Amino acid sequence: MIELDQVGRSFKVKRDVVHAVRDLSFTVSAGEFVGYLGPNGAGKSTTIKMLCGILTPTTGRVRVAGLEPSRRRTTLARRIGVVFGQRTTLWWDLPLKDSFELIRHLYRVERRAFTARLAELTETLDLGAFLRTPVRQLSLGQRMRGDLAAALLHAPDVLVLDEPTIGLDVVSKNGIRAFLKRLNAERGTTVLLTTHDLGDIERLCRRVMLIDHGRLAFDGTLDDLMATAPEESSIEDVVTRLYTGG
Ligand SMILES: Nc1ncnc2c1ncn2[C@@H]1O[C@H](COP(=O)(O)OP(=O)(O)OP(=O)(O)O)[C@@H](O)[C@H]1O
């Protein structure tokens, strides 16, 4: 479903070149739920932007759902959903429901399918109480649930999440985690999750990929990851060791 083959992406900054991603290769199969970890500046967002076609790789090859994202962005948009936790894709001054209606038009979702999907998402994400509230008046937790619904209205095969639980209280986080778990288990949606919250990883991801300085530093199951450290280590200990090269 997601394939990266020797992908690199660099940026020119004045006279310097920043290598955000280097020689990155991995495959995520349909139905997997994969955590994508790495310290600040490791190259996670750059990878995600290449997956949705916002950025073109400098070298190598990216495929999502068999498509080259930077060339087939519009076609790919129908197959992929993306949530950037730090930025909303909703219309700030519009009621949530109107944002969804605009998205229906943008993605050309057929009316009947849209109504059924929205009813299901309203129930599972508990949106009913604030569907008519302008997005700017929503709490962060409500807005994040709205953003998740917006990313899923067109029933994508792949969901890419960049810090979807950032700033949320423990109850909101658990609600979103339960929703994502069900989405993956029941609909088979492939999920790539970037987060600094290791609780998200522990509760959701069987497989973890860790990127550091733009390179893949670990790719395996959560159990394999834990086995890289002495017994009794917490996931925080394990990840700290990997981030600090210990
Ligand atoms: N548009 C850009 N121009 C120049 N440098 C960039 C650009 N985008 C990213 N970078 C650099 O590329 C590197 C990787 O950044 P990226 O945002 O992918 O990291 P990240 O793993 O998502 O970090 P964080 O966890 O802090 O969000 C950093 O050194 C960053 O400064």
The ligand as an SDF file (V2000), in Angstrom:
LIG
                    3D

 31 33  0  0  0  0  0  0  0  0999 V2000
   10.8390   23.3700    3.7940 N   0  0  0  0  0  0  0  0  0  0  0  0
   11.9930   23.1560    4.4310 C   0  0  0  0  0  0  0  0  0  0  0  0
   13.0820   23.9010    4.1830 N   0  0  0  0  0  0  0  0  0  0  0  0
   14.2500   23.6610    4.7970 C   0  0  0  0  0  0  0  0  0  0  0  0
   14.4520   22.6920    5.7040 N   0  0  0  0  0  0  0  0  0  0  0  0
   13.4030   21.9180    6.0060 C   0  0  0  0  0  0  0  0  0  0  0  0
   12.1220   22.0980    5.4000 C   0  0  0  0  0  0  0  0  0  0  0  0
   11.2650   21.1640    5.8990 N   0  0  0  0  0  0  0  0  0  0  0  0
   11.9800   20.4430    6.7890 C   0  0  0  0  0  0  0  0  0  0  0  0
   13.2650   20.8890    6.8500 N   0  0  0  0  0  0  0  0  0  0  0  0
   14.3290   20.3300    7.6930 C   0  0  0  0  0  0  0  0  0  0  0  0
   14.3640   18.9250    7.4830 O   0  0  0  0  0  0  0  0  0  0  0  0
   14.6160   18.2450    8.7020 C   0  0  0  0  0  0  0  0  0  0  0  0
   13.4840   17.2570    8.9670 C   0  0  0  0  0  0  0  0  0  0  0  0
   12.3000   18.0020    9.2810 O   0  0  0  0  0  0  0  0  0  0  0  0
   10.8780   17.2970    9.5470 P   0  0  0  0  0  0  0  0  0  0  0  0
    9.8870   18.3890    9.7360 O   0  0  0  0  0  0  0  0  0  0  0  0
   10.6370   16.2890    8.4830 O   0  0  0  0  0  0  0  0  0  0  0  0
   11.1570   16.5600   10.9280 O   0  0  0  0  0  0  0  0  0  0  0  0
   10.1360   15.8240   11.9210 P   0  0  0  0  0  0  0  0  0  0  0  0
   10.7190   14.4760   12.1880 O   0  0  0  0  0  0  0  0  0  0  0  0
    8.7600   15.8750   11.3880 O   0  0  0  0  0  0  0  0  0  0  0  0
   10.2720   16.7330   13.2250 O   0  0  0  0  0  0  0  0  0  0  0  0
    9.2070   17.0790   14.4240 P   0  0  0  0  0  0  0  0  0  0  0  0
    9.0860   15.8480   15.2560 O   0  0  0  0  0  0  0  0  0  0  0  0
    9.9370   18.1750   15.1510 O   0  0  0  0  0  0  0  0  0  0  0  0
    7.9330   17.5310   13.7880 O   0  0  0  0  0  0  0  0  0  0  0  0
   14.8080   19.3230    9.7710 C   0  0  0  0  0  0  0  0  0  0  0  0
   16.1770   19.5860    9.8940 O   0  0  0  0  0  0  0  0  0  0  0  0
   14.0750   20.5170    9.1800 C   0  0  0  0  0  0  0  0  0  0  0  0
   14.6430   21.7300    9.6480 O   0  0  0  0  0  0  0  0  0  0  0  0
  1  2  1  0
  2  3  1  0
  2  7  2  0
  3  4  2  0
  4  5  1  0
  5  6  2  0
  6  7  1  0
  6 10  1  0
  7  8  1  0
  8  9  2  0
  9 10  1  0
 10 11  1  0
 11 12  1  0
 11 30  1  0
 12 13  1  0
 13 14  1  0
 13 28  1  0
 14 15  1  0
 15 16  1  0
 16 17  2  0
 16 18  1  0
 16 19  1  0
 19 20  1  0
 20 21  2  0
 20 22  1  0
 20 23  1  0
 23 24  1  0
 24 25  2  0
 24 26  1  0
 24 27  1  0
 28 29  1  0
 28 30  1  0
 30 31  1  0
M  END
$$$$
